[in-house]
Amino acid sequence: MPFFFLTCGDMEGLLVTNRNFARLLEQRHFSYEFHVAQGGHYWGQWNAGLDAVFDSLREHLGTQKVVRNPR
């Protein structure tokens, strides 16, 4: 079953839609996380949350963090 990572700004027009989708995922027993961040729909908000997205996906997909050797 897929894992969903949802995030939405508290000033976004789609916040209600995202909350409804999270409820639907809950009702249908899907694995998911839903985060509401401060702000609107812009890159700064997404960029600030990327570490949390990748950490969550690694945890739920059972993968390990790839460490690259600097050259």
C-alpha positions in Angstrom: 0.0 0.0 0.0 1.4 3.5 -0.8 2.5 6.0 1.8 1.4 9.6 1.4 3.2 12.7 2.8 0.9 15.7 2.6 1.8 19.2 3.5 -0.2 22.4 3.0 0.3 26.0 4.1 -2.3 27.5 6.5 -2.8 30.4 4.1 -3.4 28.1 1.0 -6.7 28.0 -0.8 -6.5 24.2 -0.9 -6.1 23.6 2.8 -9.8 22.5 3.2 -9.4 20.1 0.2 -6.1 18.7 1.7 -7.8 18.1 5.1 -10.7 16.3 3.4 -8.2 14.2 1.5 -6.4 13.3 4.7 -9.7 12.3 6.2 -10.5 10.0 3.2 -7.0 8.4 3.6 -7.8 7.8 7.3 -11.2 6.3 6.5 -9.6 3.9 4.0 -6.7 3.0 6.3 -3.9 4.4 4.1 -0.6 5.2 5.7 0.0 9.0 5.6 1.3 12.1 7.4 -0.4 15.4 7.0 1.4 18.6 8.0 0.1 22.2 8.0 2.9 24.7 7.8 2.7 28.5 8.2 2.4 30.4 5.0 1.1 30.0 1.5 1.8 28.2 -1.7 5.4 29.2 -2.4 8.8 27.5 -2.8 10.2 28.8 0.5 7.7 26.8 2.4 8.4 23.6 0.4 12.1 24.0 0.6 12.0 24.4 4.4 10.1 21.1 4.7 12.2 18.9 2.3 14.3 17.3 5.0 11.1 16.2 6.8 9.7 14.8 3.6 12.8 12.7 2.8 13.2 11.5 6.4 9.6 10.4 6.5 9.9 8.6 3.1 13.1 6.8 4.2 11.4 5.7 7.4 8.2 4.4 5.6 9.9 3.0 2.6 12.6 1.2 4.5 15.4 2.8 2.7 18.7 4.1 4.1 20.1 7.5 3.8 22.7 7.7 1.0 25.9 9.3 2.1 28.1 10.5 -0.7 31.8 10.8 -0.3 33.1 14.3 -1.2 35.7 14.3 -3.9 
